Amino acid sequence: MTPGPAYFAPEEIRAAVGYPDVLEPVAAALRDYSRGLGDSPVAVFAPAGPEGDVHVKSAWLPGRQIFTVKVASWFLERARRGKTAGSGIIAVFDAATGDIRALLEDEHHLSDIRTAAAGALAARTMTRRDSHVLGVIGSGTQAYLQTLAIADELPLRTVRVWGRREARVKALAQALHTRRPDLQVIAVDSPQAACDNADVLVTATSSTQPLVQAAWLAPGTHINAVGADDPTKAELTAGALTRADRIVVDSRELTSLHGDLSRLPEQDRRRHAELGEVLAGTAPGRDGDDEITICKLVGLGVQDLAAAEVTLDRLGRPHVPGVATPAHAREVLR
């Protein structure tokens, strides 16, 4: 009898892999994707309307031993019942035979850390190296992880945070202080205040209406826009997008269908490069200190593939202590 697929539970996945573990594998996957290798299809549907969505993201890359199909969901009702809003599973298949090899029930953990990795890579290649002030719009897990990831890449000193719910902003500020006591974390009372004097801005919300105005962006600002990942969501106004000197995306194809850029008329959807091209050195991430730059991320299945490979490789090994993972974020930001 052929053995069934291996099953790995959320707790052991969180213990096995954190954001730093997937950083370079995600970079390699993005470079391969932007070279036109493999495929990374996506489907999005919303069975609970604005209170719940499901993303199905698949990926294969040549030379890899596996391919993956991820189902990741986000439901407010799940949060109301005392759990995390995000959940999901990655199915891992043998690339030679198509046989299922493993089920990774990660509860969105791998999606969280691979998104943080992409944000770190954008910060590494697209920001001014003397960036000290980070503005954050959003107060959930991704706001927490993007801040930590960017702080690992840049000499940040101040973080200015805005969110719709004061209690969550306070919890985020405390969590960041606990992890990075060297950072001054300040809660502000508006999205504009988060943008004021920001060298780098993170937008990590589920907003369906744009939040960031063009007039709020100073020369030299870089934006990691990670929240708007389906056709219903947007965080940046059309003016903010058209004011930018450089827009880098994870996928030209998918950002025409999902997120902020998809809302613009086709002739206005400027994309200067994909992040994989910037990482490969075939396109610049920034051409001067005064450029306003945006990295628009909707999330790719090849990132999930990279994270799944790392997870399967690391399971059973001792976890490196002190690595920031969403488990901590979820406990304090629930």
C-alpha positions in Angstrom: 0.0 0.0 0.0 1.3 3.4 -0.9 1.8 5.6 2.2 -0.4 8.7 2.5 0.9 12.2 2.5 2.8 13.5 5.6 0.8 15.9 7.7 2.4 18.8 9.6 0.4 20.8 12.2 0.5 24.6 12.7 2.6 24.4 15.9 5.4 22.3 14.4 5.5 24.5 11.3 5.8 27.7 13.4 8.6 26.0 15.4 10.5 24.9 12.3 10.6 28.0 10.2 10.5 31.8 10.6 10.8 34.8 8.3 14.7 34.8 8.1 14.7 31.2 7.0 12.7 32.0 3.8 14.3 35.3 2.9 16.9 34.1 0.3 14.8 31.2 -1.0 12.0 33.7 -1.7 14.5 36.0 -3.5 15.6 33.1 -5.7 12.0 32.1 -6.5 11.1 35.7 -7.4 14.2 35.9 -9.7 13.2 32.7 -11.4 9.6 33.9 -11.8 10.7 37.1 -13.4 12.9 35.2 -15.9 9.7 33.6 -17.2 10.3 30.2 -15.6 7.5 28.1 -14.3 4.0 29.3 -13.5 2.1 30.8 -10.6 -1.7 31.0 -11.2 -4.1 32.4 -8.7 -7.8 32.4 -8.0 -9.6 34.6 -5.5 -13.2 34.3 -4.3 -15.2 35.8 -1.4 -17.8 33.3 0.0 -18.5 35.6 3.0 -18.5 38.9 1.1 -16.3 41.6 2.6 -16.0 39.5 5.8 -14.1 36.6 4.2 -12.0 35.7 1.2 -10.1 32.7 -0.1 -6.9 32.8 -2.2 -5.9 29.7 -4.1 -2.3 30.0 -5.3 -0.3 27.3 -7.1 3.2 27.2 -8.4 5.9 25.1 -10.1 9.4 26.0 -11.1 11.7 23.9 -13.3 14.3 21.8 -11.5 12.2 21.7 -8.2 11.3 18.4 -6.8 7.8 19.6 -5.7 5.0 21.8 -6.8 2.4 23.4 -4.5 -1.2 24.4 -4.2 -2.1 26.7 -1.4 -5.6 27.5 0.0 -5.4 30.5 2.3 -8.5 32.1 3.8 -9.3 35.1 6.0 -12.7 35.2 7.8 -13.8 37.7 10.4 -16.2 35.1 11.8 -13.2 32.9 12.7 -11.7 35.8 14.7 -15.0 36.4 16.4 -14.9 32.8 17.6 -11.5 33.4 19.3 -9.2 32.1 16.6 -7.0 33.9 14.1 -8.8 35.4 11.1 -6.3 33.7 8.8 -6.1 30.0 8.1 -5.0 27.7 5.4 -3.1 24.7 4.1 -0.4 24.1 1.5 -0.6 20.8 -0.4 2.8 19.6 -1.6 3.0 17.3 -4.7 5.9 15.3 -6.3 6.9 17.2 -9.4 7.8 14.0 -11.3 4.7 12.0 -10.6 2.0 14.4 -9.3 1.6 12.3 -6.2 0.7 14.2 -3.0 3.6 14.2 -0.6 2.6 16.5 2.3 -0.1 18.7 3.8 1.2 21.8 5.6 -1.6 23.2 7.8 0.1 26.4 8.5 -2.8 28.7 9.5 -1.4 31.4 7.2 2.0 31.3 8.9 4.0 30.6 5.7 2.0 33.2 3.8 2.8 35.7 6.5 6.6 35.1 6.6 7.0 34.9 2.8 5.2 38.3 2.5 7.5 39.7 5.2 10.5 38.3 3.2 9.3 40.1 0.0 8.9 43.3 2.0 12.5 43.0 3.3 13.8 42.4 -0.2 12.0 45.5 -1.5 13.5 47.5 1.4 16.9 46.2 0.6 16.8 47.2 -3.0 14.5 50.2 -3.3 15.0 52.5 -0.2 17.5 55.2 0.6 20.1 53.5 2.8 19.9 56.3 5.4 16.2 55.7 6.0 15.4 56.2 9.8 11.6 56.8 10.0 9.0 54.1 9.1 5.3 54.9 8.8 2.9 52.0 9.1 -0.7 52.0 8.1 -2.4 48.9 9.6 -2.2 47.1 12.9 -2.2 43.4 12.2 0.3 40.6 11.8 1.7 41.9 8.5 2.2 45.4 10.0 4.2 43.7 12.8 6.3 41.5 10.5 6.9 44.1 7.8 8.3 46.4 10.5 10.6 43.8 11.9 11.8 42.8 8.4 12.5 46.4 7.3 14.2 47.1 10.6 16.6 44.3 9.8 17.5 46.0 6.5 17.6 49.6 7.4 18.9 51.8 10.3 15.4 52.6 11.6 14.9 54.6 14.7 11.3 55.7 14.7 8.1 53.9 13.7 4.8 55.8 13.4 1.7 53.6 13.4 -1.9 54.3 12.5 -4.8 51.8 12.6 -8.6 52.0 12.8 -8.7 50.3 16.2 -6.9 52.0 19.0 -6.5 48.8 21.1 -4.8 46.9 18.2 -2.5 49.8 17.6 -1.4 49.8 21.3 -0.9 46.0 21.2 1.2 46.3 18.0 3.3 49.1 19.6 3.9 46.9 22.7 4.8 43.9 20.6 7.3 45.9 18.5 8.8 47.4 21.7 9.2 43.9 23.2 10.9 42.6 20.0 12.9 45.7 19.2 13.3 48.0 22.2 15.7 50.1 20.2 12.8 51.4 18.1 10.7 54.3 19.2 7.1 53.3 18.3 4.5 56.1 18.2 0.8 55.7 17.7 -0.6 58.5 15.5 -4.1 59.6 14.9 -4.4 59.5 11.1 -3.0 57.9 7.9 -1.5 61.3 7.0 0.3 61.5 10.3 1.8 58.0 9.6 3.1 59.4 6.3 4.6 62.6 7.7 8.4 62.6 7.6 8.4 58.9 6.7 11.4 57.6 4.7 9.6 54.3 4.3 5.9 53.6 4.4 4.1 50.2 4.8 0.4 49.8 4.0 -0.9 46.5 5.4 -4.7 46.8 5.6 -7.8 45.1 4.1 -9.1 48.5 3.1 -11.5 48.7 0.1 -11.0 52.4 -0.3 -7.6 54.2 -0.9 -6.0 55.7 2.2 -2.8 57.3 1.0 -2.9 60.6 -0.8 -0.3 61.9 -3.3 0.3 65.1 -1.4 1.4 63.2 1.7 4.4 61.6 0.0 7.7 63.5 0.3 10.5 63.1 -2.2 12.6 60.0 -1.5 9.8 58.1 0.2 9.6 54.3 -0.5 6.3 52.4 0.0 5.8 48.7 0.5 2.1 48.3 -0.4 1.2 44.7 0.7 -2.5 44.8 1.9 -4.5 45.1 -1.3 -4.3 41.7 -2.8 -7.6 41.2 -4.7 -9.8 43.2 -7.0 -11.9 44.7 -4.1 -9.1 46.2 -2.1 -7.0 49.4 -2.5 -4.7 51.4 -0.2 -3.1 54.0 -2.5 -5.0 56.6 -4.4 -4.6 57.0 -8.1 -2.8 60.2 -7.5 -0.2 58.5 -5.2 0.4 55.9 -7.9 0.8 58.3 -10.7 3.0 60.6 -8.6 5.5 57.8 -8.0 8.7 57.9 -10.0 9.1 54.1 -10.0 6.7 51.3 -9.4 8.0 47.8 -9.0 5.6 44.8 -8.7 5.9 41.1 -7.9 3.9 40.2 -11.0 2.9 42.4 -14.0 0.2 39.9 -14.9 -1.4 39.6 -11.5 -1.2 43.3 -10.5 -3.3 44.0 -13.6 -6.1 41.9 -12.0 -5.6 42.5 -8.2 -4.9 45.5 -5.9 -4.3 49.2 -6.3 -3.0 49.2 -9.9 -5.9 47.2 -11.3 -8.2 50.1 -10.5 -6.4 52.4 -12.8 -7.2 52.8 -16.5 -5.0 50.4 -18.4 -2.9 53.1 -20.0 -2.0 54.4 -16.4 -0.8 51.1 -15.0 2.9 51.9 -15.0 5.1 49.1 -14.0 8.8 49.8 -14.3 10.0 46.3 -13.3 9.2 43.2 -11.3 10.9 42.7 -8.0 12.6 39.6 -9.3 14.2 41.7 -12.0 15.4 44.2 -9.4 16.9 41.3 -7.3 18.6 39.9 -10.4 20.2 43.3 -11.1 18.5 43.7 -14.5 16.4 46.7 -13.4 17.1 49.4 -10.9 15.0 49.7 -7.7 15.9 53.4 -7.3 17.8 55.9 -9.5 18.2 58.7 -7.0 17.5 59.8 -3.4 14.6 62.0 -4.4 12.6 59.3 -6.3 9.3 58.2 -4.8 9.3 54.5 -5.2 6.5 51.9 -4.7 6.7 48.1 -4.4 3.3 46.7 -5.0 3.0 43.1 -3.7 -0.1 40.9 -4.3 1.7 37.6 -3.3 2.8 34.8 -5.6 2.6 31.0 -5.4 6.3 30.7 -6.1 6.9 32.4 -2.7 4.7 29.7 -1.1 6.7 27.0 -3.0 9.9 28.4 -1.6 8.5 28.5 1.9 7.2 25.0 1.6 10.6 23.7 0.5 12.3 25.3 3.5 9.7 24.0 5.8 10.0 20.4 4.6 13.8 20.7 4.9 13.7 22.1 8.4 11.0 20.0 10.0 12.6 17.8 12.6 15.5 20.2 13.2 15.9 22.3 16.3 14.4 25.8 15.8 16.8 28.7 16.1 15.8 30.6 19.2 15.0 34.3 19.0 13.7 34.2 15.4 10.6 36.4 15.0 7.6 34.5 13.8 3.9 35.4 13.5 3.1 33.1 16.4 4.2 35.9 18.7 2.4 38.5 16.7 -0.8 36.6 16.8 -0.8 36.2 20.5 -0.3 39.9 21.2 -2.3 41.2 18.2 -5.3 38.9 18.4 
